[in-house]
Amino acid sequence: MEERKPLVSVIVPVYNVYPYLRDCVQSVQAQSYQNWELLLVDDGSTDGSGELCDELAAEDGRIRVFHKPNGGQSDARNVGLKQTQGKYFYLLDSDDLIRSTALAQFVEHCEADGADAALTPLEMFSTEQPEGRTENSHQIPELLNREETMRRMLLHQGIGHGAGGVFFRREVWGDLQFPAGILYEDYAVMYRAIARCAKVEVFPEPMYDYRIHTGSTMKSGIAEKNLVILDVGEDVTRFIAETVPVLKAEAEYLQLVTYLKTL
């Protein structure tokens, strides 16, 4: 029965995304796996997104809403992490979409293999709805150890260090928090998170649709505040050299590439 399956907490930080929020929520509601809770963390929205969160929660009892003053995406994610009730959690950004069999596949394989996390590539789109996408509901993931997972992340071989679309066992994530008030918070925390894993499921095909639009952090130009990525890169390289020294060269390579791209 469905209630015997592990609960998955889907965490969605919300800030001024009124035109996209309902689509995001509906992509969760359309999951073939139905034992989930959806945590909408309104980060001080001013465009009606907070009120829409309340409307959506009134329509579906599995949705919980948390309103807070604006503190940035990291702060909102941290609030969601503190409120999770599930064995697993999934990070979804409020203008993006999750494909309909994603949670089912993540739970199935993590439960069967005792994996601590699941990662997939993401697919970008710039239209109101993704067009021409296909969904493989029976993917066969690779079961990797932490070293190989981190190596592929560092070299961007199929997976990167973005947190959107990450599926994690809550007790393994533990007390990790996203650093508030800076850009590139995913880079800062994801290697530390994967370093806590014994086994990771890496899926070959996308199950996360990333919306590109004006204002997306991923597409914003370099400004002075963006230069924090150089400090983040140095910190990550130091962490990996100390924790997983076999990957020091790969970490230094990513740091160099990041530096060159920032110039």
Secondary structure as the mmCIF struct_conf table of DSSP 4:
data_model
#
loop_
_struct_conf.conf_type_id
_struct_conf.id
_struct_conf.beg_label_comp_id
_struct_conf.beg_label_asym_id
_struct_conf.beg_label_seq_id
_struct_conf.end_label_comp_id
_struct_conf.end_label_asym_id
_struct_conf.end_label_seq_id
HELX_RH_3T_P HELX_RH_3T_P1 GLU A 2 ARG A 4
BEND BEND1 LYS A 5 LYS A 5
HELX_LH_PP_P HELX_LH_PP_P1 PRO A 6 LEU A 7
STRN STRN1 VAL A 8 VAL A 14
BEND BEND2 TYR A 15 ASN A 16
HELX_RH_AL_P HELX_RH_AL_P1 TYR A 18 GLN A 29
TURN_TY1_P TURN_TY1_P1 ALA A 30 ALA A 30
BEND BEND3 SER A 32 SER A 32
STRN STRN2 TRP A 36 ASP A 43
BEND BEND4 GLY A 44 GLY A 44
BEND BEND5 THR A 46 GLY A 48
HELX_RH_AL_P HELX_RH_AL_P2 SER A 49 GLU A 59
TURN_TY1_P TURN_TY1_P2 GLY A 61 ARG A 62
STRN STRN3 ILE A 63 LYS A 68
HELX_RH_AL_P HELX_RH_AL_P3 GLN A 73 GLN A 83
BEND BEND6 GLY A 86 LYS A 87
STRN STRN4 TYR A 88 LEU A 91
TURN_TY1_P TURN_TY1_P3 SER A 94 ASP A 95
STRN STRN5 LEU A 97 ILE A 98
TURN_TY1_P TURN_TY1_P4 SER A 100 THR A 101
HELX_RH_AL_P HELX_RH_AL_P4 ALA A 102 ASP A 113
TURN_TY1_P TURN_TY1_P5 GLY A 114 GLY A 114
BEND BEND7 ASP A 116 ASP A 116
STRN STRN6 ALA A 117 LEU A 119
STRN STRN7 LEU A 122 PHE A 125
BEND BEND8 THR A 127 GLN A 129
BEND BEND9 GLY A 132 GLY A 132
TURN_TY1_P TURN_TY1_P6 SER A 137 HIS A 138
STRN STRN8 GLU A 142 LEU A 144
HELX_RH_AL_P HELX_RH_AL_P5 ARG A 146 LEU A 155
TURN_TY1_P TURN_TY1_P7 HIS A 156 HIS A 156
BEND BEND10 GLN A 157 GLY A 158
BEND BEND11 HIS A 161 HIS A 161
TURN_TY1_P TURN_TY1_P8 GLY A 164 GLY A 165
STRN STRN9 PHE A 167 ARG A 169
HELX_RH_AL_P HELX_RH_AL_P6 ARG A 170 TRP A 173
TURN_TY1_P TURN_TY1_P9 GLY A 174 ASP A 175
HELX_LH_PP_P HELX_LH_PP_P2 PHE A 178 PRO A 179
TURN_TY1_P TURN_TY1_P10 ALA A 180 GLY A 181
BEND BEND12 LEU A 183 LEU A 183
HELX_RH_AL_P HELX_RH_AL_P7 GLU A 185 ILE A 194
TURN_TY1_P TURN_TY1_P11 ALA A 195 ARG A 196
BEND BEND13 ALA A 198 ALA A 198
STRN STRN10 VAL A 200 VAL A 202
BEND BEND14 PRO A 204 GLU A 205
STRN STRN11 TYR A 208 ARG A 211
HELX_LH_PP_P HELX_LH_PP_P3 ILE A 212 ILE A 212
TURN_TY1_P TURN_TY1_P12 THR A 214 GLY A 215
HELX_RH_3T_P HELX_RH_3T_P2 THR A 217 LYS A 219
HELX_LH_PP_P HELX_LH_PP_P4 SER A 220 ILE A 222
HELX_RH_3T_P HELX_RH_3T_P3 GLU A 224 LEU A 227
HELX_RH_AL_P HELX_RH_AL_P8 VAL A 228 THR A 243
HELX_RH_3T_P HELX_RH_3T_P4 PRO A 245 LEU A 247
HELX_RH_AL_P HELX_RH_AL_P9 LYS A 248 THR A 262
#
